[in-house]
Amino acid sequence: MTLGATVTPEGIRFAARSSSARRLWVSLFDDSGAREIDRLELKPEGEGVHALLVPGLGGGTRYGFRADGDYAPDRGLWFDPDKLLTDPYAVEIDRPYQYHWRLAAKRNEGADTAPLMPKAIARSMPKPVLAEPPLFLPGGLIYELNVRSFTRLHPEVPEAQRGTVAALAHPAIVEHLKRLGVSTVELMPVTAWIDERHLPPLGLGNAWGYNPVTFMALDPRLAPGGLEELRDTIAVLRKAGIGTILDLVFNHTGESDRLGPTLSLRGLDALSYYRHQPDGRLVNDTGTGNTVACDHPVVREMVLDTLRHFVRFAGVDGFRFDLAPVLGRVDGAFDPEAPLLRDIAGDPVLAGRVLIAEPWDIGPNGYQLGNFRPPYLEWNDRYRDDVRRFWRGDAGAIGALATRLAGSSDIFCREDHPVSRTVNFIAAHDGMTLADIVAYERKHNDANGEQNRDGHNDNLSWNNGAEGETGDGTISVARSSDRRALLATLFASRGTIMLTAGDEFARTQKGNNNAYAQDNAITWLDWEGRDRALEQYASSLATLRRAFPALTDTHLLTGEPADGSEIPDVAWLTETGAPFGEADWNDPGRHRLVMLLGDKEGRRLAVMINGDRRQCVFTLPVREGFEWLPAVDPHPVDPARPLPGRSVGFMIERRAAGSRNKKGS
């Protein structure tokens, strides 16, 4: 049963669902969206659906819904016909959402909200995109980016395009992504959102977009060309060999808590769309004031329809799900076999799409890392934390580092699926940037207007001797070395890796670890001032990663020879070339390690990690007829010279000139 506004040869069929509304209307507006020109009552059709075919209307019609029924917020009933409601199935809106106190006013106290609300625009859907397999495969490089901040200051992107989805198709952007070996871009939310109510009085706005109102309509600020703009950009990226993943938020909406605005789902059917306590209060497993009822059949259908919409009509490779345990909660408890999670993975249209879970929320038992089922990949914050601890210099961190480098078998090993589903990352949009990790011991969030109370307090970061900006050359050199070490560790890690845009050239947020409200120079990438040497190093690491598939392989390491090879898939060595023993793993002062990877072709790659501040000569095992050569330019490691302190070196084993070409010998 089709919901929303369906354009037909006979007119437009408007349909909305509500389990408890007594009456529903569609409000029609003029072409400017400023004047309501008609209000027509929808007719009940059963199963809570109200619909009406309005002859003579076509694509481009602006509209909204209104609903009436009991007004009893304590019982989850918010009906108020003065509230214009955005269609949950809207595919386009005519302007961004803007918070106003009247949107949250009680019934009979706020007057008609139509002048404050965007209007949905009815559209005929384009011909579906030809279904093609995703370009991204597990083990590739995900590049997380915020559309606006990523291109807002890019000097080669035309001014009119900066900060939009279309800018991602610019040749300069595409070339940058290709140099980094990006498998897929992961776009932070591009669907329409509203600012949290505390931000406008502070002169701030939500810059990240994790506060949606409806799920299909793109935000006009990011995609003024609508769905076609997204579709065309995805096609350009795909032609360059780069996929696109959308970061979608189905766990909550911008309608917030009981003091929040009535914009769409709340005014139509809050009891169906949101989870409630037995006493009628909204469940808050998200920290935003409400939690979408993803176990309700109506919500499950809406989520699936949204995902199919972006696959069919935009051609996306897949999706990242924010606070994904909410999608798997059944009657409040997380179930990895929850109907919605199972339906997404098994849907014919979505089959084979990339599915990535952020495996935590703040509800009961909300930390579910490792508990999703294939094919879901999972953001691995244990990787983030253990890598940071090691490079911070924490004692006893060597074993955890090795486990993370190898794909986190302690989290993802399953007898029926010996493959890692990890998404390794050191920094993401939420938290300190990679450059700030080595320059700030503490968060610096004063610009957010909350007296530095927001954001994480434990960042596992260090400042190398001074907090923030410094003119001390010694400290600057140390920070540069640490940034390289962090990047090298990420690119040397087995399985999928994720890099947040700008971390490859030392972007900074001045220590702000929760910059969601900073649509300004704090989050806008400084392309002119970027660290080009670090960027080139990241590109070299990407080249190595592509050249040695054992790094991108997601099968868990065994220490045994790979099929067709005579050398083990991994060996762990000390800096002297000796195998790691139990005493080495348990030595709290050990900060050096060699991960020796072997592949099916009989080649070996040595990842030499020197977390000590002292330089050290690393000795690698030699095979007859082979030699060790530097693996990364433009800063190759000389095998005869010490590896500097706090650095990572790469050596690749190649057949020596004149030796027999016997595989694996």
C-alpha positions, 0 to 999 in steps of 0.5 A: 500500500503506497504512502506519501504523494504518488503522481499518476496520470489522473492526479496525485494520490495522497496517503498517510497512516495513523493508528489513532488519528480521527481525521487527516487532511492534506494541505495544498500550497501555492508554488511559493509554498507561502499560501495554503490554497486548499485543505482536503480531508483524506478518507479512511481505507483500513489498517490506519491508512487515510488517502485521497486522489486529487485530480488535476495535480501534478509533479511540483505540487507543494503539500503537507498533512494535518491530523486531529484526535486526542491531545494527551501528551502524557499518553503519547497523543499529540494531535493538533490540526494547527500543526502542519506535518511533513509527509514521512514519505516526502522525497523533497522539501522546498526549504530547510527546517528552522526551529521556532518555539511555536513548533513546540507550542501546546494545542491552541497556543501556537497558531498555524505552523504552516508559515514556519514549515517546509512544504513537501514537493510531490515528484514523479520518480525517475527511472531506477538506476541500473542495479550494479554490485557495490564497488566497495568490498570489505577490507577497503578504505571508507572515507567519512566526510561531511558534505558541507565542511569538506568542500566549503573552502576548496579553492578549485570548486566553483563558489556556487557548488561549495558545500553541496553534494554536487561538489563531490563530483568536481574533478579535483575532489575525485582526483584527491579521493583516487590518490588516497585509494578511497573505495567508498565515500561515506556521506554524513547525513544528507537528509533534512534535519532541524537544529536542536532547540538550544542552538539558535539562542547561542547563534549556532546550528547543527553542522552534522545533520544527525537530527532528522525529521523525515528520512527520504527528503534531502536537505536543500542546503546540501542538495539544492538539485534534489535527488537528481544531484545525488544520483548524478554525483554518485554516478561520477564517483562510480565511474572513477571507481569510488562507491557511495555509502549514506550515513542514515539516522533511524534511531531518533528524530528532531522532534526530541522530548516532550518539549520538542517540536511537532513536525511529522511523526509525532503529530501523525502517530507518536504511539506507533513511531516512537517507543514509550514507557508504560507510564507514557513517557518517551524512551530515550535510548539515544540521548536525544529525547526520543527513540524510534520504535524500529520493532513496529511494523509501520516503522520497519516498512518505512525504513525498508522503503527508505533504503530501497528508495536510495538504492533504486533512484540514487544508486548507493552502494550501502548504508551506515546506521547511526546508533544501530542497536536501536534498529535491533531492539525488540520490546526494548531489548537488543536482538541480533536477529531482530526483524528489521535487521533481518529484513534489511539483510534479506531484502531483494533490493538491498541484497549485497548492499554494504551494511555498517552498524555503529554498534552502541546506543545509551539504552540498557545493554546498549554496547553491542560491539561484535554482536551483529550478524553478517553481513553487517560490518561494525565500527570498532571503537576497541580498535580506536582506543587500543591504538591510541593507548599504545601510541600514547605510551600506555604500559602493557598495550602491545598484545591489544595492538597486535589483536587490533592489527590482525582484525580483532579476532577476540571480537569477531571470531565465529566458527561459522564465519571466520571473517572479521567484520571490523571497521578500523578507525582512529578518529571519526566525526565524533571526537578529536581529529587525528591531528588533535589527538597528538596535540591536546590532552583535554577537550576544548569545546567552549565554542559549543556554548555548554561551558565545555561540559559536552563531549567525551572527557577521556580522549586517550590523547596526548599533547607532546609537551604543550596544549594546542598550538605551539611554536616549539619546533621539537614539539612540532616534529614529535607531533608530525611523527605521531601523526604519521605513526597513527596513519601508518598503523591504520593502513597496516591494519587487516580488514576494513579501515575508515579515514575521516576527511582531512585527517590525511593532511592534519585537519584540526578542530582546535581540540573540539571533540564534539564540533556538531554545532560548528558550521564554520572554520572549526570544521571546514577543511583548510585545503590551502593550509593542509599538510601536503607532506602528510597527505603524500605519505597517506597516499603512499600508504594507500598504494602499499595497501593496494599492492599487498592484498593480505592487508585488505583480506578480512579472513582472520589470521591463523599463523598457518600457511595460506593455501598454496603457500609455504609461509604462515599468514602471520608471524609476530616477532621482536625487533631482533627477529625472534618469535614473540613469546609469552614473556614478550606479550606480557612485558608491560614495558614492551613497545616494539613489534613486527607483524610479518604478513605472508600472502598466497603468492609467497610474499612477505610484508614486515610491519615494524612498529617502534613505539619507544622513543628510542631508535632501534635497528630491526632484524628481519628473518632472511630467506635464501634467494630473497631480499628485504626492500623498502615498501613505502615512498617517499620516506623509505626505511633503510634496512641497514639503519635504525628505525626512528623512535615512535614510527612505523616502517614497512619492508617488503620481501622480493626475490633477489636478482638472479635467484630461481623463480620458485613460488614460496621458496 
